[in-house]
């Protein structure tokens, strides 16, 4: 039901009938023909660039070619007017009958309106959050969590086969620090005097329950074991406890991953997975023994000149080659990334998407190079960067959390303002743009608060049906009955609302293809604005009110329009991960 794709096909058929040839006598390339909403709505409902992109390759005058297209398009019963603008753009205005029929179709599709097959079942892995399991989720993880989750929802709705994944960074130095921090809380729970938490360890109170649980399970037995053995046990228990807490925090934000992949599994069995992945790269000719030049800004005399096992990443788009095995035989952090990406490839993914913090920008090229080397170019890798979020309350920066020690927890933010305002507002800017989040502004009930404005539109839709039942009784408000009366909608504001609804399928496809879920939030705000505007017109003009007691058929037609608005608001908010309320309190 993507009307833009529909008219694109109609225009291509017209162009094919013209039998245009390029300078080599080959059929004209029609792939660049596009049908879009015109920049200025007064110019029409649709605009096509067909004449503009075909004129030069086929030796045609663009405006003359546009006139030929316009003449043929005027024969289409769904087109009310065709105009040629500027050097050769063709603007179309569609009939009221087309829009009425589109509303009828929309009501028939219901919750699936906007669902697409553009993804063609392509297997996509979306990895997001992937925070170190060293404490509760903090607000710095929030934006990436929302962007990743909404993007995964959007891709699924657009026809991709999506897996939501969390990579648990449960290996490395930070986990050793976590274990030592939990050891102190364990001793504290046993009644030992531990004093202040030393610098370099995790000071947050969230480790207190972990220490208490260890004390309950082991008593003082851990203190009798060799330190390495005790810390290994503590590490396992603490990581498990942290992941339980992280899952709970994410659930508060309505984020639920399908796969939790442990980095430690890559290091198991003498790092068998890492060794296998490096061997695979080696067989493909991407691994060699060599030395790296000193990093930029470092004096040559400070540089340790040593031979290492290197990934020849510069051959596949990276700036420098990357070390895999250090001179002492230890694997680098990047070596685990090689094994992890190979695992995704082995699981059959055609595309993998990483949602990363802005501070990981320097990591993107090496990931892209790695995907190209491992797959021979068959695996598409996309890395989206999320800029920082600054928290304010009435314009003043929010202070740090006491519970976490040095950051604001995600749970605290959700408990103060609610899940839906967070999810919506985290998408109300493009992810690579900085975002200011003011607790007061996102909870105020006004047009200036986008999430309230959109959810209020949903509540108003439901209130119209409650009003209709009060005034007309329990009539046949089913979709089929409402759709039968769509032809009664002729007011320009009503037709305008249907036009806005008709943009939704195209929005879903374009946002999915561009990996830009923020477009959903923008669209929903625009749709809500159109609906509120139409509501206000009914307040001023009784003839435009939704419920007309003396004209049941017109009432049904208008209720059908309200139902369609409600359907799209519900669908879009669900993709964002928010609710479409039936009433606001």
Residue pairs with C-beta under 8 A, 6 or more apart in sequence:
1 102
1 105
1 106
1 109
1 113
1 114
1 505
2 116
2 505
2 506
2 509
3 46
3 102
3 502
3 505
3 506
4 35
4 36
4 37
4 46
4 506
5 35
5 506
7 35
7 46
7 48
7 92
8 33
8 34
8 35
8 48
10 73
10 76
11 33
11 35
11 48
11 50
11 69
11 73
12 30
12 33
14 69
14 72
14 73
15 28
15 30
15 33
15 50
15 54
15 69
16 30
17 72
18 68
19 27
20 27
20 28
20 54
20 58
20 60
21 27
21 28
21 58
22 28
22 29
22 57
22 58
23 57
23 58
23 59
28 54
28 57
28 58
29 57
30 54
32 49
32 53
33 48
33 49
33 50
33 53
33 54
34 48
34 49
35 46
35 47
35 48
36 46
36 47
36 48
37 45
37 46
37 47
37 503
38 44
38 45
38 46
38 47
38 91
39 47
43 83
43 85
43 91
44 81
44 83
44 91
44 92
44 93
45 92
45 93
45 94
45 499
46 91
46 92
46 94
47 89
47 90
47 91
47 92
48 69
48 89
48 90
48 92
49 89
50 65
50 66
50 69
50 90
51 60
51 62
51 63
51 65
51 66
51 69
51 84
51 88
51 89
51 90
52 62
52 66
52 87
52 88
52 89
54 60
54 65
55 61
55 62
55 65
55 88
56 62
58 65
62 87
62 88
63 84
63 87
63 88
65 88
66 84
66 88
66 89
66 90
67 84
69 90
70 82
70 83
70 84
70 90
73 79
73 82
73 90
73 92
74 82
77 95
78 94
78 95
78 97
78 98
79 92
79 93
79 94
79 95
80 93
80 94
80 95
80 96
81 92
81 93
82 90
82 91
82 92
82 93
83 90
83 91
83 93
84 90
84 91
85 91
96 489
96 490
96 495
97 487
99 489
99 495
99 498
99 499
99 502
100 486
100 487
100 489
100 498
101 486
102 498
102 501
102 502
103 483
103 486
103 489
103 498
103 501
103 560
103 561
103 564
104 483
104 484
104 486
104 560
106 113
106 501
106 564
106 567
107 479
107 480
107 482
107 483
107 486
107 560
107 563
107 564
107 567
108 479
108 480
108 483
110 479
110 567
111 567
111 570
111 571
113 504
113 505
113 564
113 567
113 568
113 571
114 157
114 504
114 505
114 507
114 508
114 568
114 571
115 157
115 158
115 159
115 508
116 157
116 158
116 159
116 505
116 508
116 509
116 512
117 159
118 158
118 159
118 509
118 512
118 513
119 155
119 158
119 159
119 160
119 161
119 512
120 159
120 160
121 159
121 160
121 161
122 160
122 161
122 350
122 351
123 160
123 161
123 163
123 348
123 349
123 350
123 351
124 155
124 160
124 161
124 162
124 163
124 349
124 350
124 351
124 352
124 353
125 162
125 163
125 165
125 344
125 347
125 349
125 351
125 352
125 353
126 148
126 151
126 152
126 155
126 162
126 163
126 164
126 165
126 352
126 353
126 355
127 148
127 165
127 166
127 167
127 352
127 353
127 354
127 355
128 144
128 145
128 147
128 148
128 149
128 151
128 152
128 164
128 165
128 166
128 354
128 355
129 137
129 141
129 144
129 145
129 148
129 166
129 250
129 255
129 257
129 355
130 166
130 167
130 168
130 169
131 137
131 141
131 169
131 246
132 169
132 174
132 175
133 168
133 169
133 170
133 175
133 178
133 239
133 242
133 243
133 246
134 174
134 175
134 177
134 178
134 202
134 242
135 202
135 204
135 206
135 207
135 242
135 404
136 204
136 206
136 245
136 246
136 249
136 403
136 404
136 409
136 410
136 411
137 145
137 246
137 249
137 250
137 409
137 410
137 411
138 401
138 404
138 407
138 408
138 409
138 410
139 389
139 391
139 407
139 408
139 409
139 410
139 413
140 357
140 388
140 389
140 407
141 410
142 253
142 389
142 410
142 413
142 422
142 426
143 386
143 387
143 388
143 389
143 426
143 431
143 435
144 355
144 356
144 357
144 386
145 250
145 253
145 255
145 410
146 253
146 255
146 422
146 423
146 426
146 427
146 577
147 355
147 384
147 386
147 426
147 427
147 431
147 517
147 518
148 164
148 353
148 355
149 164
149 253
149 254
149 255
149 577
150 423
150 427
150 517
150 520
150 575
150 576
150 577
151 353
151 355
151 384
151 515
151 517
152 162
152 164
153 517
153 574
153 575
153 576
153 577
154 508
154 511
154 512
154 517
154 520
154 575
155 162
155 512
156 162
157 508
157 512
157 571
157 575
158 508
158 509
158 512
158 513
160 351
160 512
163 258
163 259
163 349
164 256
164 257
164 258
164 259
165 257
165 258
165 259
165 260
165 261
166 257
166 259
166 260
166 261
167 261
167 263
167 340
168 239
168 243
168 260
168 261
168 262
168 263
168 264
169 175
169 263
170 239
170 262
170 263
170 264
171 263
171 264
171 266
171 267
171 336
172 263
172 333
175 235
175 239
176 231
176 235
177 200
177 201
177 202
178 202
178 235
178 238
178 239
178 242
179 231
179 232
179 234
179 235
179 238
180 201
180 231
181 197
181 201
181 202
181 203
181 207
182 207
182 210
182 211
182 214
182 234
182 237
182 238
183 222
183 230
183 231
183 234
184 194
184 197
184 201
184 211
185 207
185 208
185 210
185 211
185 212
185 214
186 210
186 211
186 214
186 215
186 218
186 222
186 234
187 194
187 211
187 223
188 194
188 208
188 211
189 208
189 211
189 212
189 214
189 215
190 215
190 219
190 220
190 223
197 203
202 405
203 405
203 406
204 403
204 404
204 405
204 406
205 402
205 403
205 404
205 405
206 245
206 403
206 404
207 238
209 241
210 237
210 238
210 241
210 242
213 237
213 241
214 222
214 234
214 237
217 237
218 233
222 230
222 233
222 234
223 230
225 233
243 260
249 409
249 410
249 411
250 256
250 257
250 410
252 410
252 411
252 414
252 415
252 419
253 410
253 414
253 419
253 422
253 423
253 577
254 419
254 423
254 577
254 578
255 577
261 340
261 343
263 336
263 340
265 273
266 273
266 274
266 336
266 339
266 340
266 343
267 273
267 274
267 336
271 331
273 339
273 342
273 343
274 331
274 335
274 336
274 338
274 339
276 339
276 342
277 335
277 338
277 339
277 341
277 342
277 374
278 287
278 309
278 324
278 325
278 335
278 338
278 339
280 342
280 374
281 287
281 311
281 324
281 338
281 373
281 374
284 373
284 374
284 376
285 312
286 311
286 312
286 313
286 315
286 316
286 373
287 309
287 310
287 311
287 312
287 324
288 309
288 310
288 312
289 307
289 308
289 309
289 310
290 307
290 308
290 310
290 321
291 305
291 306
291 307
291 308
292 308
292 310
292 320
292 321
292 323
293 320
294 300
294 302
294 303
306 327
307 327
308 323
308 324
308 325
308 326
308 327
309 323
309 324
309 325
310 321
310 322
310 323
310 324
311 321
311 322
311 323
311 324
311 334
311 338
311 369
311 370
311 373
312 321
313 320
313 321
313 322
313 366
313 369
313 370
313 373
314 320
314 321
314 369
315 373
316 369
316 370
316 372
316 373
317 365
317 368
317 369
317 372
318 365
318 366
318 368
318 369
319 365
322 332
322 334
322 366
323 332
323 334
324 331
324 332
324 334
324 335
324 338
325 331
325 332
325 335
326 332
334 366
337 367
337 370
338 370
338 374
341 352
341 367
341 370
341 371
341 374
341 379
341 381
342 374
344 352
344 379
345 374
345 375
345 379
349 379
350 378
350 379
350 380
351 379
351 380
351 381
351 382
352 371
352 379
352 380
352 381
352 382
353 381
353 382
353 383
353 384
353 515
354 367
354 381
354 382
354 383
354 384
355 384
355 386
355 431
356 363
356 364
356 383
356 384
356 385
356 386
357 385
357 386
357 388
358 385
358 386
358 387
358 388
358 432
360 383
360 385
361 385
363 383
364 383
364 385
367 381
367 383
368 381
368 383
370 381
371 379
371 380
371 381
372 379
372 381
382 515
384 431
384 432
384 515
385 431
385 432
386 431
386 432
387 431
387 432
387 433
387 434
387 435
388 434
388 435
389 426
389 434
389 435
389 436
389 437
390 397
390 434
390 435
390 436
390 437
391 397
391 398
391 408
391 413
391 437
391 438
391 439
392 398
392 436
392 437
392 438
392 439
393 438
393 439
393 440
394 438
394 439
394 440
395 438
398 408
398 439
400 406
400 407
400 408
401 407
401 408
401 409
401 412
403 409
403 412
413 422
414 422
416 439
417 439
417 442
417 443
418 443
419 577
419 578
420 451
420 455
420 573
420 578
420 579
421 442
421 443
421 449
421 451
421 452
422 437
422 442
423 576
423 577
423 578
424 450
424 451
424 454
424 521
424 573
424 576
424 578
425 435
425 437
425 442
425 450
425 451
426 435
426 437
427 517
427 518
427 520
427 521
427 576
428 435
428 450
428 518
428 521
428 522
428 525
429 435
429 518
430 516
430 518
431 518
441 448
441 449
442 449
442 451
443 449
444 452
445 452
445 456
445 584
446 452
446 453
447 453
447 532
450 521
450 525
451 578
452 584
453 525
453 528
453 529
453 532
454 524
454 525
454 527
454 528
454 569
454 573
455 573
455 578
455 579
455 580
455 581
455 584
456 528
456 532
456 584
457 527
457 528
457 531
457 532
457 565
457 569
458 566
458 569
458 570
458 573
458 580
458 581
458 582
459 581
459 582
459 583
459 584
460 531
460 532
460 535
461 531
461 562
461 563
461 565
461 566
461 569
462 566
462 581
462 582
462 583
463 583
464 546
464 547
464 559
464 562
465 477
465 559
465 562
465 563
467 546
467 547
468 475
468 477
468 546
468 547
468 555
468 559
469 475
469 477
471 547
471 549
472 547
472 549
472 552
472 555
475 552
477 556
477 559
479 560
479 563
481 556
482 556
482 557
482 559
482 560
482 563
483 560
484 556
485 553
485 554
485 556
485 557
485 560
486 557
486 560
486 561
487 557
488 553
488 554
488 556
488 557
489 495
489 498
489 557
489 558
489 561
491 544
493 533
493 534
493 537
493 544
494 534
494 558
494 561
496 530
496 534
497 530
497 531
497 534
497 561
497 565
498 561
498 564
500 526
500 527
500 530
501 527
501 564
501 565
501 568
503 523
504 523
504 527
504 568
504 571
504 572
507 519
507 520
507 523
510 519
511 517
511 519
511 520
517 575
517 576
520 572
520 575
520 576
521 576
523 572
524 569
524 572
524 573
524 576
527 565
527 568
527 569
527 572
528 569
531 565
534 544
537 544
538 544
538 545
538 546
546 555
546 558
546 559
546 562
547 555
547 558
547 559
548 554
548 555
548 558
549 555
566 580
569 580
570 580
573 579
573 580
574 580
